[in-house]
């Protein structure tokens, strides 16, 4: 297992404790509906959930698997896990019951927290895999977990971790599942030091302060919406304007109440479709950040012309949190993700030999080292070993280059990853489900340029002779097996898939053939 290169001077809980001690009534979170929670109130809510989890014998190192809708209570549950030293395992709400079973079997949580309407199905699933505790938490703060919190024995006002000042920076804080191209999803192990160091770095790089209000429209089951957004706000003592889901009309109306927005490229293309997006509508904003997928240079240019703001693009991943960022002060280059963040080293290496290069604009594998980099994959030491160089650099799987000014450019993805609307989709997961359908011989899943989602998941299928191909019926069959964002937007039938002399499917040919498939949707 790779050890941390360095550790943050602080623990994530220190930020909350300091705010409660100094300005307990300072606003932490507000919703468009009018709900407001101070730092002190959020701390109390988290304490209640920590007490409820402790009542279910959750202790330091135990996993808490969470598949719930976005709400202030969901944030409190994350903080509650930090208070106990438990490991937070956020799961996409779009995952089906079949997908959820895998994550529960693999992470072996002490407690699973799901939505109230899921309880019966998940309780049955839990009985079959030996999971003892299933609790519920609804979007309105309802469910069995809040009920238990109301009666459970309170935990001390400061947890053992908080009392120690910084806690153990190497202690596991979160397990984030990230898909792989060969086999099932892998759990990336993120430590308390990973979370703290990255949030402090971002707060400094992006000039966050106590007067900032972050407009939060992202989901909170992945790095961007959970750790980048929420932890950076905590680290700086700022506030959150917390919306349930991204609605461009609603977001446009809320910009006047915020100073910063974080989003995926789809958010910005949809805002640009609204005539009300003008310099006047963003007059209170100081920063727009984009990530999770490449931002088109055209989108960057049009947004600047309409609003006067140059979107700040950055680069990160589940295993490393944030690695690079275009500068707050200085040129934000369209198509670039900027220089490495402070304390983080990024290099380009030959994909075959692993030899690093310092030649400007040389294209190769992006490798990263720093206090932000995870410790390895959950219970996969062999896989972990293959993903790190002997000097501690993590092999990202992304192809890129570093220009003469030190700006990093992502030029491709070495593992056929598809990023659609900010979500990662690995073809093998979708192909496995398609290939299992009656009448299918084989399939190849690719990402095709899409004007709204960045890339559209697209399946190219070979069916058995005599089988009638029905695209609508095939998609309907997949709906029960795949999360919605993984579903192919189109399923195309061909007589055979293109292959090279080694028999490998040539997906680059497919991407070229169908590159204009969604052009008419612009």
C-alpha positions as CSV (number, residue, x, y, z in Angstrom):
1,X,0.0,0.0,0.0
2,X,1.3,3.4,-0.9
3,X,1.8,5.8,2.1
4,X,0.7,9.4,2.0
5,X,3.4,11.7,0.9
6,X,2.3,14.4,3.3
7,X,-0.5,15.1,5.7
8,X,-2.7,18.1,6.3
9,X,-2.2,20.0,9.6
10,X,-5.9,19.7,10.2
11,X,-8.7,17.2,10.2
12,X,-12.0,17.8,8.4
13,X,-13.8,18.0,11.8
14,X,-11.6,20.8,12.9
15,X,-13.2,23.2,10.4
16,X,-16.7,22.5,11.8
17,X,-15.5,22.6,15.4
18,X,-13.7,26.0,14.9
19,X,-16.8,27.5,13.2
20,X,-19.1,26.3,16.0
21,X,-16.7,27.7,18.7
22,X,-16.2,31.1,17.0
23,X,-19.4,31.9,15.2
24,X,-22.0,29.2,16.0
25,X,-24.8,31.1,14.3
26,X,-23.0,31.7,11.0
27,X,-25.0,30.3,8.1
28,X,-23.7,26.9,6.8
29,X,-26.5,25.8,4.5
30,X,-29.7,27.4,3.0
31,X,-32.2,25.9,0.6
32,X,-34.3,27.8,-2.0
33,X,-37.4,26.7,0.0
34,X,-36.2,28.8,2.9
35,X,-34.6,26.3,5.2
36,X,-31.5,27.6,7.0
37,X,-29.0,25.8,9.1
38,X,-26.2,27.4,11.0
39,X,-22.9,25.8,11.6
40,X,-24.0,25.0,15.2
41,X,-27.3,23.5,14.0
42,X,-25.6,21.3,11.4
43,X,-23.2,20.1,14.1
44,X,-26.1,19.2,16.3
45,X,-27.8,17.3,13.5
46,X,-24.6,15.4,12.8
47,X,-24.2,14.6,16.5
48,X,-27.7,13.1,16.5
49,X,-26.9,10.9,13.5
50,X,-23.6,9.9,15.0
51,X,-25.5,8.8,18.1
52,X,-27.9,6.8,16.0
53,X,-25.1,5.0,14.2
54,X,-23.3,4.4,17.5
55,X,-26.5,2.8,18.8
56,X,-26.2,0.4,15.9
57,X,-22.7,-0.5,17.1
58,X,-21.0,1.5,14.4
59,X,-17.3,2.1,15.4
60,X,-14.2,3.5,13.9
61,X,-13.3,1.8,10.6
62,X,-16.8,0.4,10.1
63,X,-18.3,1.2,6.7
64,X,-21.6,3.1,6.4
65,X,-23.1,2.6,2.9
66,X,-25.4,5.4,1.8
67,X,-27.8,5.5,-1.1
68,X,-30.1,8.5,-0.4
69,X,-31.3,11.6,-2.2
70,X,-29.6,14.9,-1.7
71,X,-30.7,16.8,1.4
72,X,-29.2,18.7,4.4
73,X,-29.6,15.5,6.4
74,X,-27.4,13.7,3.9
75,X,-24.6,16.2,4.6
76,X,-25.1,15.7,8.3
77,X,-24.8,11.9,7.8
78,X,-21.4,12.4,6.1
79,X,-20.3,14.5,9.0
80,X,-21.6,12.0,11.5
81,X,-19.4,9.3,10.0
82,X,-16.4,11.6,10.4
83,X,-17.3,12.1,14.0
84,X,-17.3,8.4,14.7
85,X,-14.3,7.6,12.5
86,X,-16.6,5.5,10.3
87,X,-16.0,5.1,6.6
88,X,-18.6,6.9,4.4
89,X,-19.5,4.9,1.3
90,X,-21.7,7.2,-1.0
91,X,-23.6,5.3,-3.7
92,X,-25.3,6.8,-6.8
93,X,-29.0,7.0,-6.3
94,X,-29.5,5.7,-9.8
95,X,-28.0,2.3,-9.1
96,X,-30.4,-0.6,-9.4
97,X,-31.0,-3.2,-6.7
98,X,-28.7,-5.6,-8.6
99,X,-25.9,-3.0,-8.7
100,X,-26.5,-2.2,-5.0
101,X,-26.0,-5.8,-4.0
102,X,-22.5,-5.8,-5.4
103,X,-21.5,-2.7,-3.5
104,X,-22.9,-4.0,-0.2
105,X,-21.2,-7.4,-0.6
106,X,-17.9,-5.7,-1.4
107,X,-17.8,-3.0,1.2
108,X,-19.4,-5.1,3.9
109,X,-20.9,-2.2,5.8
110,X,-22.0,-2.2,9.4
111,X,-25.1,-0.1,8.4
112,X,-26.7,0.7,5.1
113,X,-28.8,3.9,4.9
114,X,-31.4,4.0,2.0
115,X,-34.5,5.9,1.1
116,X,-37.7,4.9,3.0
117,X,-39.4,3.4,-0.1
118,X,-36.4,1.2,-0.6
119,X,-36.4,-0.4,2.8
120,X,-38.4,-3.6,2.1
121,X,-36.3,-4.5,-0.9
122,X,-33.0,-3.6,0.7
123,X,-33.9,-5.4,3.9
124,X,-34.6,-8.6,1.9
125,X,-31.3,-8.1,0.1
126,X,-29.5,-7.5,3.4
127,X,-30.8,-10.7,4.9
128,X,-29.4,-12.7,2.0
129,X,-25.9,-11.2,2.3
130,X,-25.5,-11.0,6.1
131,X,-25.9,-7.3,6.5
132,X,-27.3,-6.6,10.0
133,X,-28.5,-3.1,9.9
134,X,-30.6,-1.1,7.4
135,X,-31.8,2.4,8.2
136,X,-33.7,4.9,6.2
137,X,-33.4,8.6,5.6
138,X,-35.8,10.6,3.4
139,X,-35.4,13.8,1.5
140,X,-37.7,15.6,4.1
141,X,-35.6,14.4,7.0
142,X,-37.9,11.5,7.6
143,X,-37.0,7.8,8.1
144,X,-35.8,5.5,10.8
145,X,-32.4,7.1,11.2
146,X,-33.8,10.5,12.4
147,X,-36.2,8.6,14.7
148,X,-33.4,6.7,16.2
149,X,-31.3,9.9,16.6
150,X,-34.1,11.4,18.7
151,X,-33.8,8.6,21.3
152,X,-30.2,7.4,21.1
153,X,-27.7,8.1,23.8
154,X,-25.9,11.3,22.8
155,X,-22.3,11.2,21.9
156,X,-19.9,13.7,23.6
157,X,-20.0,17.1,22.1
158,X,-16.5,16.5,20.8
159,X,-15.7,13.1,19.4
160,X,-12.5,11.3,20.2
161,X,-11.2,12.3,16.8
162,X,-12.0,16.0,17.4
163,X,-10.5,16.0,20.8
164,X,-7.2,14.8,19.4
165,X,-7.0,18.0,17.3
166,X,-6.0,16.5,14.0
167,X,-6.9,12.9,14.3
168,X,-5.0,10.3,12.3
169,X,-4.6,11.7,8.8
170,X,-4.0,8.2,7.4
171,X,-7.3,6.9,8.8
172,X,-9.8,5.8,6.2
173,X,-12.6,8.4,5.8
174,X,-14.4,7.3,2.6
175,X,-14.7,4.5,0.1
176,X,-15.6,5.8,-3.4
177,X,-16.5,3.2,-6.0
178,X,-15.0,3.9,-9.4
179,X,-15.6,1.6,-12.4
180,X,-12.9,-0.4,-14.1
181,X,-12.5,-1.5,-17.7
182,X,-11.9,-5.1,-16.6
183,X,-14.3,-6.4,-14.0
184,X,-16.4,-4.8,-11.4
185,X,-16.2,-1.4,-9.7
186,X,-13.2,-0.8,-7.4
187,X,-13.4,1.0,-4.0
188,X,-10.9,3.9,-3.8
189,X,-9.8,4.4,-0.2
190,X,-9.6,8.1,0.7
191,X,-8.1,9.1,4.0
192,X,-8.9,12.0,6.4
193,X,-5.6,13.5,5.3
194,X,-6.6,13.3,1.6
195,X,-9.8,15.1,2.3
196,X,-8.3,17.8,4.5
197,X,-5.3,18.6,2.4
198,X,-7.2,18.9,-0.8
199,X,-9.9,21.1,0.6
200,X,-7.4,23.5,2.2
201,X,-5.5,23.6,-1.1
202,X,-8.7,24.4,-3.1
203,X,-9.9,27.0,-0.6
204,X,-6.6,28.8,-1.0
205,X,-6.3,28.4,-4.8
206,X,-9.9,29.6,-5.4
207,X,-9.8,32.4,-2.8
208,X,-12.7,31.0,-0.7
209,X,-13.6,33.1,2.4
210,X,-16.3,33.4,5.0
211,X,-18.4,35.7,2.8
212,X,-18.6,33.2,0.0
213,X,-21.9,31.4,-0.9
214,X,-21.4,28.4,-3.1
215,X,-24.4,27.5,-5.3
216,X,-24.5,23.8,-5.0
217,X,-26.6,21.9,-7.6
218,X,-24.3,18.8,-7.9
219,X,-25.1,15.3,-6.6
220,X,-23.3,14.4,-3.4
221,X,-22.4,10.8,-4.1
222,X,-19.1,11.5,-5.8
223,X,-16.0,13.6,-5.4
224,X,-17.2,16.8,-7.1
225,X,-20.3,17.5,-5.2
226,X,-19.3,15.9,-1.9
227,X,-15.6,16.5,-1.2
228,X,-14.7,19.4,-3.6
229,X,-17.8,21.5,-2.8
230,X,-18.7,20.7,0.7
231,X,-15.3,20.3,2.2
232,X,-14.0,23.5,0.6
233,X,-16.9,25.4,2.1
234,X,-16.1,23.8,5.5
235,X,-12.4,24.6,5.2
236,X,-13.1,28.3,4.5
237,X,-16.1,28.9,6.8
238,X,-18.3,29.7,3.8
239,X,-21.9,28.9,3.1
240,X,-23.9,26.6,0.8
241,X,-27.0,27.5,-1.2
242,X,-28.2,23.9,-1.6
243,X,-30.5,22.9,-4.4
244,X,-32.0,19.4,-4.9
245,X,-31.2,18.9,-8.6
246,X,-30.0,21.1,-11.4
247,X,-32.8,23.1,-13.0
248,X,-31.3,25.8,-15.3
249,X,-34.2,28.2,-14.8
250,X,-34.0,27.8,-11.0
251,X,-30.2,28.1,-11.0
252,X,-30.3,31.3,-13.1
253,X,-32.6,32.9,-10.6
254,X,-30.3,31.9,-7.7
255,X,-27.1,33.3,-9.1
256,X,-27.8,36.7,-7.6
257,X,-27.7,35.1,-4.1
258,X,-24.4,33.3,-4.6
259,X,-20.7,34.1,-5.2
260,X,-19.4,30.8,-6.6
261,X,-20.8,28.0,-8.6
262,X,-19.4,24.5,-9.3
263,X,-20.8,22.5,-12.2
264,X,-20.2,20.0,-15.0
265,X,-20.1,21.2,-18.6
266,X,-23.8,20.2,-19.1
267,X,-24.8,22.8,-16.6
268,X,-23.1,25.6,-18.5
269,X,-24.5,24.6,-21.9
270,X,-28.0,24.6,-20.4
271,X,-27.5,27.9,-18.8
272,X,-26.3,29.3,-22.1
273,X,-29.6,28.2,-23.7
274,X,-31.5,30.7,-21.5
275,X,-31.7,34.3,-22.8
276,X,-31.7,35.5,-19.2
277,X,-28.0,34.6,-18.8
278,X,-26.4,38.0,-19.0
279,X,-23.8,40.1,-17.2
280,X,-26.5,41.5,-15.0
281,X,-27.7,38.1,-13.9
282,X,-24.2,37.1,-12.7
283,X,-23.3,40.5,-11.1
284,X,-22.8,39.0,-7.6
285,X,-20.7,36.0,-8.9
286,X,-16.9,36.0,-8.7
287,X,-16.2,32.4,-9.9
288,X,-17.6,29.6,-12.0
289,X,-15.8,26.2,-11.8
290,X,-16.3,23.3,-14.2
291,X,-15.1,19.7,-14.0
292,X,-15.9,16.0,-14.2
293,X,-15.8,16.2,-18.0
294,X,-14.1,18.2,-20.7
295,X,-15.5,21.7,-21.3
296,X,-15.7,22.6,-25.0
297,X,-13.7,25.7,-26.0
298,X,-16.8,27.0,-27.7
299,X,-18.7,26.8,-24.4
300,X,-15.9,28.6,-22.6
301,X,-15.8,31.4,-25.2
302,X,-19.6,31.8,-25.4
303,X,-20.0,31.9,-21.6
304,X,-17.3,34.6,-21.4
305,X,-18.9,36.7,-24.1
306,X,-22.3,36.5,-22.4
307,X,-21.3,36.9,-18.8
308,X,-17.8,38.4,-18.7
309,X,-16.6,35.3,-16.7
310,X,-14.0,32.9,-17.8
311,X,-15.0,29.4,-16.5
312,X,-12.2,27.9,-14.4
313,X,-11.6,24.3,-15.4
314,X,-9.8,21.8,-13.2
315,X,-8.9,18.1,-13.3
316,X,-9.5,15.4,-10.7
317,X,-10.7,11.9,-10.2
318,X,-12.1,9.7,-7.5
319,X,-8.6,8.3,-6.6
320,X,-6.9,11.6,-6.3
321,X,-9.5,14.3,-5.6
322,X,-8.3,17.5,-7.4
323,X,-4.9,17.5,-9.1
324,X,-4.7,20.7,-11.3
325,X,-6.6,23.9,-11.8
326,X,-6.5,26.9,-14.1
327,X,-5.4,29.9,-12.0
328,X,-7.7,32.2,-10.2
329,X,-5.4,35.1,-11.1
330,X,-4.0,34.6,-14.5
331,X,-5.0,33.1,-17.9
332,X,-7.6,30.4,-17.9
333,X,-6.8,28.5,-21.0
334,X,-9.8,26.9,-22.9
335,X,-9.1,23.2,-23.3
336,X,-6.6,23.1,-20.5
337,X,-7.1,22.1,-16.9
338,X,-4.3,24.3,-15.7
339,X,-1.1,23.7,-13.7
340,X,-0.7,21.3,-10.8
341,X,-2.2,22.5,-7.5
342,X,0.2,23.5,-4.7
343,X,1.9,20.5,-3.2
344,X,0.9,18.1,-6.0
345,X,3.3,16.8,-8.6
346,X,2.0,15.9,-12.1
347,X,4.2,14.3,-14.8
348,X,3.8,12.7,-18.3
349,X,5.2,9.2,-18.8
350,X,5.5,6.9,-21.8
351,X,2.4,4.6,-21.6
352,X,4.5,1.5,-22.4
353,X,7.8,1.9,-20.7
354,X,6.7,4.2,-17.8
355,X,9.6,6.5,-18.4
356,X,8.8,10.1,-17.5
357,X,9.4,12.9,-19.9
358,X,10.0,16.6,-19.4
359,X,9.6,17.6,-23.0
360,X,6.9,20.2,-23.5
361,X,3.8,19.0,-25.3
362,X,4.9,15.3,-25.3
363,X,1.8,13.2,-25.1
364,X,1.7,10.3,-22.6
365,X,0.2,8.9,-19.5
366,X,-0.7,11.4,-16.7
367,X,0.8,10.4,-13.4
368,X,0.2,12.1,-10.1
369,X,1.8,12.2,-6.6
370,X,0.8,14.2,-3.5
371,X,-1.1,14.3,-0.2
372,X,-4.4,14.1,-2.3
373,X,-3.7,10.7,-3.7
374,X,-5.6,7.7,-2.3
375,X,-3.9,4.9,-0.5
376,X,-5.2,2.1,-2.8
377,X,-8.2,0.0,-3.8
378,X,-10.3,-1.6,-1.2
379,X,-9.1,-5.2,-0.6
380,X,-7.3,-5.3,-3.9
381,X,-3.6,-5.1,-3.0
382,X,-2.5,-6.6,-6.3
383,X,-4.5,-4.1,-8.3
384,X,-3.2,-1.3,-6.2
385,X,0.4,-2.3,-6.8
386,X,-0.1,-2.2,-10.6
387,X,-1.5,1.3,-10.5
388,X,1.4,2.9,-8.7
389,X,5.0,3.5,-9.8
390,X,7.8,2.5,-7.5
391,X,8.4,6.2,-6.6
392,X,4.7,6.7,-5.5
393,X,3.2,8.2,-8.6
394,X,-0.3,7.1,-9.4
395,X,-1.0,6.1,-13.0
396,X,-4.3,7.9,-13.8
397,X,-5.1,6.1,-17.1
398,X,-5.6,9.5,-18.7
399,X,-3.5,10.6,-21.7
400,X,-2.3,14.2,-21.7
401,X,0.5,16.7,-22.1
402,X,2.1,19.6,-20.3
403,X,2.8,22.7,-22.3
404,X,5.8,25.0,-22.0
405,X,3.9,27.1,-19.4
406,X,3.2,24.1,-17.2
407,X,-0.5,23.9,-18.1
408,X,-1.9,20.3,-18.3
409,X,-4.0,19.3,-21.3
410,X,-6.1,16.1,-21.3
411,X,-6.0,14.6,-24.8
412,X,-7.6,11.3,-24.4
413,X,-8.5,8.4,-22.0
414,X,-6.5,5.3,-22.2
415,X,-9.2,3.0,-20.9
416,X,-12.2,4.0,-23.0
417,X,-13.9,5.8,-20.2
418,X,-17.1,7.6,-21.2
419,X,-18.0,10.8,-19.4
420,X,-21.7,11.7,-19.9
421,X,-23.2,14.6,-18.1
422,X,-20.3,14.5,-15.6
423,X,-20.8,10.8,-14.8
424,X,-18.2,8.1,-15.5
425,X,-19.4,5.1,-17.5
426,X,-17.1,2.2,-18.3
427,X,-18.1,0.3,-21.5
428,X,-17.5,-3.2,-20.1
429,X,-20.3,-2.8,-17.5
430,X,-22.8,-1.9,-20.2
431,X,-21.5,-4.4,-22.7
432,X,-21.9,-7.2,-20.1
433,X,-25.6,-6.4,-19.7
434,X,-26.2,-6.1,-23.4
435,X,-24.4,-9.3,-24.2
436,X,-26.6,-11.2,-21.8
437,X,-29.8,-10.2,-23.7
438,X,-31.5,-12.9,-25.8
439,X,-30.4,-12.8,-29.4
440,X,-27.3,-10.7,-28.9
441,X,-23.9,-12.1,-30.2
442,X,-21.7,-9.3,-29.0
443,X,-21.6,-5.5,-28.4
444,X,-19.3,-2.6,-28.2
445,X,-20.1,0.5,-26.2
446,X,-18.5,3.9,-27.1
447,X,-18.8,7.5,-26.2
448,X,-19.9,9.7,-29.1
449,X,-19.8,13.6,-29.0
450,X,-23.1,14.9,-27.7
451,X,-24.0,18.7,-27.6
452,X,-25.6,18.4,-24.1
453,X,-24.0,15.6,-22.3
454,X,-20.5,15.9,-23.6
455,X,-20.6,12.3,-24.7
456,X,-23.5,10.1,-25.4
457,X,-23.3,6.4,-24.4
458,X,-23.8,4.5,-27.6
459,X,-24.0,0.8,-28.2
460,X,-23.1,-1.0,-31.4
461,X,-24.6,-4.5,-31.5
462,X,-24.3,-7.7,-33.5
463,X,-27.4,-9.9,-33.3
464,X,-27.9,-13.6,-34.2
465,X,-29.2,-14.4,-37.7
466,X,-33.0,-14.2,-37.9
467,X,-33.4,-12.1,-34.8
468,X,-35.6,-9.0,-35.2
469,X,-33.8,-6.0,-33.8
470,X,-36.0,-3.7,-31.7
471,X,-34.0,-0.8,-30.2
472,X,-36.8,0.4,-27.9
473,X,-37.4,-3.1,-26.4
474,X,-33.6,-3.6,-25.9
475,X,-33.3,-0.3,-24.0
476,X,-36.4,-1.2,-21.9
477,X,-34.7,-4.5,-21.0
478,X,-31.6,-2.7,-19.8
479,X,-33.5,-0.2,-17.6
480,X,-33.8,-2.8,-14.9
481,X,-30.1,-3.6,-14.9
482,X,-28.3,-0.3,-15.4
483,X,-28.4,3.1,-13.8
484,X,-30.1,5.7,-16.1
485,X,-26.9,7.5,-16.9
486,X,-25.4,4.3,-18.2
487,X,-28.2,3.5,-20.6
488,X,-27.2,3.8,-24.2
489,X,-28.9,6.8,-25.9
490,X,-28.8,4.8,-29.1
491,X,-28.4,1.1,-29.9
492,X,-27.2,0.5,-33.4
493,X,-27.1,-2.9,-35.2
494,X,-24.3,-4.0,-37.5
495,X,-23.3,-7.2,-39.2
496,X,-19.9,-7.4,-37.5
497,X,-17.6,-5.3,-35.3
498,X,-14.4,-3.9,-36.8
499,X,-11.3,-5.8,-35.4
500,X,-7.5,-5.5,-35.8
501,X,-5.2,-8.4,-36.6
502,X,-5.1,-9.4,-33.0
503,X,-8.9,-9.7,-32.8
504,X,-9.4,-6.6,-30.7
505,X,-12.5,-4.5,-31.4
506,X,-11.3,-1.2,-32.9
507,X,-13.5,1.2,-31.0
508,X,-11.7,4.2,-32.6
509,X,-13.2,3.2,-35.9
510,X,-16.7,3.0,-34.4
511,X,-16.2,6.5,-32.8
512,X,-15.2,7.8,-36.2
513,X,-18.1,6.2,-38.0
514,X,-20.7,7.5,-35.6
515,X,-19.1,10.7,-34.6
516,X,-21.9,12.8,-36.1
517,X,-24.8,10.7,-34.7
518,X,-26.1,13.3,-32.2
519,X,-25.2,16.4,-34.3
520,X,-28.9,17.0,-35.2
521,X,-29.7,17.3,-31.5
522,X,-27.7,20.5,-31.2
